[in-house]
């Protein structure tokens, strides 16, 4: 029997006369990193509502500023599942299990973009040596690892290659930093940049994509490996993968510019693993 339902049922049996609120099951907690358009209240609410409806249980969406905070919350049980990045998923591969991978434009893949201001003459990474760069998060594949591994192939480190680099803790913030001239260049999630080009074109039009990485595994949904067989976690995985079967789910996916969520294959992240091997562990 599911632990949450058992506890809720026990409270109902032993607590006759308690307020009804005390007998309500604890919500399923899904952690979110700035993988998508962070701080968009409409998108977040549509996703929460669709997942609650599909699961048949209340779902809380837990947002944190950094990938590290959400990964730590997943590992210590503060959240039941999380939408994370392929990089931390591989960093903690022995402790995490895939629940699903979003499909964008027909494939469970995305790219990292290296961007500059729209009027910048740079044509390649090497043209940006000695300038200021914006990364998204030190545990982001598209917002850090891809550029760091490209720099490693040049026999350099980001610290030596750039005169200075900053972490914006949000892909949209990387685009803002470059568009506003705070930094000359930035590393950003291609899915986020393309989505911003649809919903906030006045921002992306002030930037230009210099290079695109190879196609890599899209940021996945994951749970702790030791909870992979927990009935509610399994039900949540099924709810994720069935979002495109309901009107509310399809609406949430449209808000996110995603097609659906499919079963995850760890092999999708082999390209990220190869890049991890090129960058010294921090």
C-alpha positions as CSV (number, residue, x, y, z in Angstrom):
1,X,0.0,0.0,0.0
2,X,1.2,3.5,-0.8
3,X,2.8,5.0,2.3
4,X,1.0,8.4,1.9
5,X,-2.4,6.8,1.5
6,X,-1.7,4.5,4.5
7,X,-0.8,7.5,6.7
8,X,-3.8,9.4,5.4
9,X,-6.1,6.5,6.1
10,X,-4.7,5.9,9.5
11,X,-5.3,9.6,10.4
12,X,-8.8,9.3,9.2
13,X,-9.5,6.2,11.3
14,X,-7.8,7.4,14.5
15,X,-8.7,11.1,14.2
16,X,-12.5,11.2,14.1
17,X,-13.4,14.7,14.8
18,X,-10.2,16.2,13.3
19,X,-10.7,18.9,10.7
20,X,-11.0,17.5,7.2
21,X,-7.8,19.3,6.1
22,X,-5.8,17.2,8.5
23,X,-6.8,14.1,6.6
24,X,-5.9,15.3,3.2
25,X,-3.0,13.4,1.5
26,X,0.3,15.2,1.2
27,X,0.8,16.6,-2.3
28,X,3.2,15.0,-4.7
29,X,6.2,17.4,-4.9
30,X,7.9,18.1,-8.3
31,X,11.1,20.1,-8.3
32,X,11.7,22.6,-11.1
33,X,15.0,24.1,-12.2
34,X,15.1,27.1,-14.6
35,X,15.0,24.5,-17.5
36,X,12.2,26.4,-19.2
37,X,10.8,29.9,-19.0
38,X,11.4,30.5,-15.3
39,X,9.0,32.6,-13.2
40,X,6.2,32.4,-15.8
41,X,3.2,32.0,-13.5
42,X,0.8,31.0,-16.2
43,X,3.0,28.2,-17.5
44,X,3.7,26.9,-14.0
45,X,0.0,26.8,-13.0
46,X,-1.1,25.1,-16.2
47,X,1.6,22.4,-15.7
48,X,0.7,22.0,-12.0
49,X,-3.0,21.7,-12.8
50,X,-2.6,19.2,-15.7
51,X,-0.3,17.0,-13.6
52,X,-2.7,17.0,-10.7
53,X,-5.5,16.0,-12.9
54,X,-3.5,13.3,-14.6
55,X,-2.2,11.9,-11.3
56,X,-5.5,12.2,-9.5
57,X,-3.6,13.6,-6.6
58,X,-2.5,17.2,-5.7
59,X,0.8,18.2,-7.2
60,X,3.0,21.0,-5.8
61,X,5.7,22.5,-8.0
62,X,8.8,23.4,-6.0
63,X,11.1,26.0,-7.6
64,X,14.7,26.7,-6.6
65,X,17.3,29.1,-8.0
66,X,20.0,26.6,-8.8
67,X,20.3,23.1,-10.3
68,X,22.3,22.1,-7.3
69,X,19.5,23.0,-4.9
70,X,16.9,21.0,-6.8
71,X,19.2,18.0,-7.2
72,X,20.0,18.0,-3.5
73,X,16.2,18.2,-2.7
74,X,15.7,15.2,-4.9
75,X,18.5,13.2,-3.3
76,X,17.4,14.0,0.3
77,X,13.7,13.4,-0.4
78,X,12.5,17.0,0.0
79,X,10.9,16.5,-3.5
80,X,9.5,13.3,-4.9
81,X,10.6,13.9,-8.5
82,X,12.3,16.7,-10.4
83,X,12.7,18.1,-13.9
84,X,16.5,18.4,-14.0
85,X,19.3,18.5,-16.6
86,X,21.1,15.7,-18.2
87,X,24.4,16.8,-16.6
88,X,23.3,16.4,-12.9
89,X,21.4,13.3,-13.9
90,X,24.6,11.7,-15.0
91,X,26.6,13.2,-12.1
92,X,24.2,11.2,-9.8
93,X,23.4,8.4,-12.2
94,X,23.7,5.6,-9.6
95,X,21.1,7.4,-7.4
96,X,18.5,8.5,-9.9
97,X,16.0,6.9,-12.2
98,X,14.4,8.3,-15.4
99,X,10.6,9.0,-15.4
100,X,10.4,10.5,-18.8
101,X,12.1,12.8,-21.4
102,X,10.2,15.7,-23.1
103,X,9.9,15.6,-26.8
104,X,10.6,18.9,-28.6
105,X,10.0,19.4,-32.3
106,X,9.6,15.6,-32.7
107,X,12.7,14.4,-30.8
108,X,13.8,14.1,-27.2
109,X,16.8,16.2,-28.0
110,X,18.0,19.8,-27.8
111,X,21.2,21.9,-28.4
112,X,23.3,24.4,-26.6
113,X,23.6,27.8,-28.3
114,X,26.6,30.2,-28.0
115,X,25.1,33.7,-28.5
116,X,26.4,37.2,-28.9
117,X,24.7,40.6,-29.5
118,X,23.0,40.9,-32.9
119,X,25.6,43.3,-34.1
120,X,28.7,41.4,-32.9
121,X,31.1,40.3,-35.5
122,X,32.1,37.0,-33.8
123,X,31.9,33.9,-36.0
124,X,33.2,31.2,-33.6
125,X,34.1,30.5,-30.0
126,X,37.8,31.5,-30.5
127,X,36.7,35.1,-31.5
128,X,35.4,35.5,-27.9
129,X,38.7,34.9,-26.1
130,X,39.5,37.5,-23.5
131,X,35.9,38.9,-23.2
132,X,33.1,38.5,-20.6
133,X,30.8,35.5,-20.8
134,X,27.5,34.5,-19.2
135,X,26.9,31.0,-18.1
136,X,23.5,29.8,-16.8
137,X,24.4,27.4,-14.0
138,X,27.5,25.4,-13.2
139,X,25.5,22.2,-13.3
140,X,23.8,23.0,-16.7
141,X,24.8,21.0,-19.7
142,X,23.7,23.7,-22.3
143,X,24.4,26.6,-20.0
144,X,27.9,25.5,-19.0
145,X,29.2,22.1,-19.8
146,X,29.1,22.3,-23.6
147,X,31.1,25.6,-23.7
148,X,33.5,24.4,-21.0
149,X,34.2,21.2,-23.0
150,X,34.6,23.2,-26.2
151,X,37.1,25.4,-24.4
152,X,38.9,22.3,-23.1
153,X,39.3,21.1,-26.6
154,X,41.3,24.3,-27.2
155,X,43.6,23.4,-24.3
156,X,42.0,26.1,-22.1
157,X,39.7,26.5,-19.1
158,X,36.8,29.0,-18.9
159,X,38.8,30.9,-16.2
160,X,41.8,31.4,-18.5
161,X,39.8,31.8,-21.8
162,X,37.5,34.5,-20.7
163,X,38.5,37.7,-18.9
164,X,35.6,37.1,-16.6
165,X,32.5,34.9,-16.5
166,X,29.3,35.1,-14.6
167,X,26.5,32.7,-13.7
168,X,23.0,34.2,-14.2
169,X,21.0,31.2,-12.8
170,X,18.5,31.2,-15.6
171,X,18.7,30.7,-19.3
172,X,16.4,33.7,-20.0
173,X,18.9,35.7,-17.8
174,X,21.7,34.7,-20.1
175,X,19.9,36.1,-23.1
176,X,19.1,39.3,-21.1
177,X,22.8,39.7,-20.1
178,X,24.0,39.4,-23.7
179,X,21.2,41.5,-25.2
180,X,21.8,44.2,-22.6
181,X,25.5,44.3,-23.1
182,X,26.4,43.1,-19.6
183,X,28.4,40.3,-21.3
184,X,29.7,39.9,-24.8
185,X,28.6,36.3,-25.1
186,X,26.5,33.6,-23.4
187,X,25.8,29.9,-23.2
188,X,22.1,29.1,-23.4
189,X,19.6,26.2,-23.8
190,X,18.6,26.2,-27.5
191,X,15.1,25.2,-26.5
192,X,14.7,28.2,-24.3
193,X,16.2,30.6,-26.8
194,X,13.9,29.3,-29.6
195,X,10.9,29.5,-27.2
196,X,11.8,33.0,-26.2
197,X,12.0,33.8,-29.9
198,X,8.3,32.9,-30.1
199,X,7.1,34.6,-26.9
200,X,9.6,37.5,-26.4
201,X,11.1,38.2,-29.9
202,X,12.1,41.7,-28.9
203,X,14.7,40.1,-26.6
204,X,16.1,37.4,-28.8
205,X,16.3,39.8,-31.8
206,X,19.0,41.7,-29.9
207,X,21.1,38.5,-29.9
208,X,22.6,36.2,-32.5
209,X,23.5,32.5,-32.4
210,X,27.2,32.0,-33.2
211,X,27.4,28.2,-32.9
212,X,25.1,25.3,-32.1
213,X,26.2,22.1,-30.4
214,X,25.3,18.6,-31.5
215,X,21.9,17.3,-30.5
216,X,21.9,16.1,-26.9
217,X,19.4,14.4,-24.6
218,X,16.7,16.8,-23.5
219,X,16.5,17.7,-19.7
220,X,14.7,14.7,-18.2
221,X,12.3,14.1,-15.3
222,X,13.8,11.9,-12.7
223,X,13.2,10.4,-9.3
224,X,15.4,8.7,-6.7
225,X,16.4,5.2,-7.8
226,X,15.3,3.7,-4.5
227,X,11.8,5.1,-5.0
228,X,11.4,4.1,-8.6
229,X,9.0,1.3,-7.7
230,X,7.0,3.4,-5.2
231,X,3.4,3.2,-6.6
232,X,2.8,7.0,-6.5
233,X,6.2,7.7,-8.2
234,X,5.3,5.2,-10.9
235,X,1.8,6.7,-11.3
236,X,3.4,10.1,-11.6
237,X,5.7,8.9,-14.4
238,X,2.7,7.5,-16.2
239,X,0.9,10.8,-15.7
240,X,3.8,12.7,-17.3
241,X,4.0,10.3,-20.3
242,X,0.2,10.6,-20.7
243,X,-0.1,14.4,-20.7
244,X,-0.8,14.5,-24.4
245,X,-3.9,12.3,-23.9
246,X,-5.9,15.0,-22.1
247,X,-7.0,18.5,-23.1
248,X,-5.4,20.0,-19.9
249,X,-2.2,18.1,-20.6
250,X,-2.1,19.2,-24.2
251,X,-2.6,22.8,-23.2
252,X,0.3,22.6,-20.7
253,X,2.5,21.1,-23.3
254,X,1.5,23.8,-25.8
255,X,2.5,26.4,-23.1
256,X,5.9,24.7,-22.9
257,X,6.2,24.3,-26.7
258,X,6.7,20.6,-26.2
259,X,5.1,17.6,-28.1
260,X,4.8,15.1,-25.2
261,X,6.9,13.3,-22.7
262,X,8.2,9.8,-23.6
263,X,9.9,6.9,-21.8
264,X,13.5,7.8,-21.1
265,X,16.5,5.9,-22.6
266,X,19.7,6.6,-20.6
267,X,21.6,6.3,-24.0
268,X,20.1,9.7,-24.9
269,X,22.7,11.2,-22.6
270,X,25.8,9.5,-24.0
271,X,26.8,12.8,-25.7
272,X,26.7,14.7,-22.4
273,X,28.7,11.9,-20.7
274,X,31.4,12.3,-23.5
275,X,31.6,16.0,-22.8
276,X,31.8,15.5,-19.0
277,X,34.9,13.3,-19.6
278,X,36.6,16.3,-21.3
279,X,36.1,18.7,-18.4
280,X,38.0,18.3,-15.1
281,X,35.7,17.5,-12.1
282,X,35.1,20.6,-10.0
